[in-house]
Amino acid sequence: MVTDNVRDAERACEELRDALGAAGVTLPSLGLDAVSCAGSAPLALIDLGRCNVATVRALAAALRSGREEGATA
């Protein structure tokens, strides 16, 4: 049975995937943590996964860019 917590986590994960994609970043293992979604009261954590050095640098650059744009707005 899928709970509201799990559905919300799925939506949040997709939102993050879309936002990262728009910034040119792909986290290959982004998804729900299966263990945290189990049980009668799932916590539904999002696993950002493992990625290589190039992906980490692209993510850091996207975050810096977003911060700089926010400072000028």
N, C-alpha and C positions, 0 to 999 in steps of 0.2 A: 504494500500500500504506500503510495506516494503522499507525503504530507505537505502542508503549506510551506513548511521550512525548506523542504527539499525543492519544491517548485520555485520558491523565491531564490534559493541558491543557484538553481539552473539558470534562471533569468539573469541574475547578477553575473554569473560566469559568461553568459553570452554577451552581456553588455561590455564586460571587460575585454572579451575576445574581439568584439567589433571595434572598440576604442583603440586597442593595441594595433589591430589591423590597419586602422586609419592612420596610425603613426608609423606604419611600416614594421611593426614588431609582431612576431609570432612566438608564443610560448608553446612548444610542441606537446607538453604534457599537461596543459591547463585543463582542469576538469574537477568534478566533485570527488571528494575523499570518500570512498565507498564505506569505510569503517564508520565514519562519523554520520553516515546516512542510515545506518542500521538501527534497529531497536524501536521501541514504542514511542520514544521522544527524541528523534534524531536532532543532532546539533547542526548537521549539514555544512561542514567546512568545505572551502574551495581550496584545492591543491594547485598551487601555482606551478608545481613541477620542477623538473630539472632542465637546465638549458646550458648551452655552450657559452664561451667567453664572448663571442661576437653578438649573441642575442642579449646577454647582460649589458654589454656596452650600448647596443641599440636602445634597450629599455631605459638606461640611464640618460642617454641623449634625448629621448622623447620626453622624459620627465623634466629634464633641465629646460628644454624648449618650451614646454607647457608652463613652467614656472616663470620663465622670462616673458612669455606672452601675457600672462596674468599680471605681471608687474607693470606692463605698458598700457594695459587696458584701463 
